Amino acid sequence: MTPLMTIRIAAEALTTNKMRTGLTMLGMIIGVSAVITLVAMGSGAQATISDQIKGAGTNMITVNAGNFTSGGVRLGSGAASSLTVDDAAALRDIDGVQYLAAGASSRAQVIAGNANWYTRITGTDVDLLSIRAWALRSGTFFGDDEVRDAAKVAVLGSSVSQQLFGGTTDPTGQLIRIGSQPFRVLGVMASKGQGMGEDMDDQILVPYTTVQKKLAGITHLQSIVISAASAEETSAVADRIAIALRARHNILRAQDDDFTIRTLEEIADVRSQALGTMTTLLAGIAAVSLVVGGIGIMNIMLVSVTERTREIGLRMALGARKRDVLMQFLAESVGLSLAGGGIGVALGFAIAEGLSRWMSWRTDVSLESVALAFGFAAATGVFFGFYPARKAAGLHPIEALRFE
C-alpha cells in the first residue's frame, strides 16, 4: 500500500467521527498553545528588561553601603553608614569615571494645597540626569549651588506631579511641603517608567545634602551612582572602585567589603536568569498537557482498534500486510497530533497577540518555541500511537473476522 493511500485511509477514518476526533485533539491544542504563550510571555519580559537596561545606560555602576558582618550578623545593602562624601569625591578621580552622583534617600508625606502623596525622596547630585539620560518635562534641575547650600528645592517625578497638581498644571515655582518643611518646585521630570524594579516617576529629586541635613539627619551616603566613560570599561571601572574603597575603608584581604557594587549587566543577568527559569518551569507544566493529550490519543486509538477489528481482519484477509495496518493506525495517531499541534500554534499566536494588544504585556513568539511545541506534539503522536498500531497489526485475520 502506497504512503498516499495510507494517508487517505487515515484521513477518512478520522473524519468519520468528527466529534471524537475534535475532543481527542483538544489536549494537544491546549498543550501547544500554552507552551507557545508562556514562552512568549517569558521572552517578552526578558526583552523588556533588556530595553530598560539600554534606556538606563549599560555603563551605569551603583555603589551601596552595606554587605558586611558585624558581631556575627551579616548586614545587607544599605544597612551601613560606611560611605561618605569624601569617598564620593575620591571616586571622581578614578580613571574611567565620567559622571558621579552621591545619594541619600528617605520617604515622606508630601503635601500641595489639598492634595497629598506618600513617596520616595531621592537625594542626588547634578550629574544624575547625565548618568540616566533623563530629560526634564518642564522647569530646571538644581545646580551645584543648591547642593552646596542644602537648598530646599525639589524636582518632581511625573507621577508625583500628577497626584499633587493634576495632569494639566505646571507646578514649576509652586511650594510643597515634604514632611513639615516647605520646598520650592524647580521642575518636573519626563516620564521614565519602571527602572530595574523601581517606578522612576514616583519620586521627588532633591539635593542629597538636603536629605542629609534637613530630612534624614545623617552625615553618610547611602549610595553612589557612577557612569563609566564607555560600556566596555564598566567592569574595569567597577574593579577600580572596589580597590579604592577597600583601601579607603582599611579593609584587609580576608575581610568582607562594607559596600556593594553592582552594574546593570549583573542585575539584568540575575533577573533574566530568574525569568528564564520561571519560563522553563511554566513551559514544562504546560507540556504536561501534551502528555495528557497523548494519553488521550492512545486511549481513543485503542478503542478504535477494538471497534474496527473486523475491518482490520477483512483487510488482512484481502492481502494487507501487518506493516500496512501498522502504518495506517500510526498515521491516524500522528495526524491527530499534527492537526492539534497546528491549531495549537495558531491559538498560541492569537493569545500572545491578544495579551500584547489588550493587556499591554509584551510577548515575543520565537520560531524555536513553535518548532519545539509542534515537534513535541508530533513525537507524542508517534510514541502514544505506536502501541495501538502494533496491537492492530498483530491481530490474526481469522480471529479478527470472527470478532463480535
Sequence and secondary structure as in RCSB ss.txt:
>XXXX:A:sequence
MTPLMTIRIAAEALTTNKMRTGLTMLGMIIGVSAVITLVAMGSGAQATISDQIKGAGTNMITVNAGNFTSGGVRL
GSGAASSLTVDDAAALRDIDGVQYLAAGASSRAQVIAGNANWYTRITGTDVDLLSIRAWALRSGTFFGDDEVRDA
AKVAVLGSSVSQQLFGGTTDPTGQLIRIGSQPFRVLGVMASKGQGMGEDMDDQILVPYTTVQKKLAGITHLQSIV
ISAASAEETSAVADRIAIALRARHNILRAQDDDFTIRTLEEIADVRSQALGTMTTLLAGIAAVSLVVGGIGIMNI
MLVSVTERTREIGLRMALGARKRDVLMQFLAESVGLSLAGGGIGVALGFAIAEGLSRWMSWRTDVSLESVALAFG
FAAATGVFFGFYPARKAAGLHPIEALRFE
>XXXX:A:secstr
  HHHHHHHHHHHHHHTHHHHHHHHHHHHHHHHHHHHHHHHHHHHHHHHHHHHHHH TTEEEEEEEEEEETTEEE
EET    B HHHHHHHTTSTTEEEEEEEEEEEEEEEETTEEEEEEEEEE TTHHHHHT  EEEE    HHHHHHT
  EEEE HHHHHHHHTTT   TT EEEETTEEEEEEEEE    EETTEETTSEEEEEHHHIIIIII  SSBSEEE
EEESSGGGHHHHHHHHHHHHHHHTT  TTS  SEEEEEHHHHHHHHHHHHHHHHHHHHHHHHHHHHHHHHHHHHH
HHHHHHHTHHHHHHHHHTT  HHHHHHHHHHHHHHHHHHHHHHHHHHHHHHHHHHHHHS       HHHHHHHHH
HHHHHHHHHHHHHHHHHHT  HHHHHH  
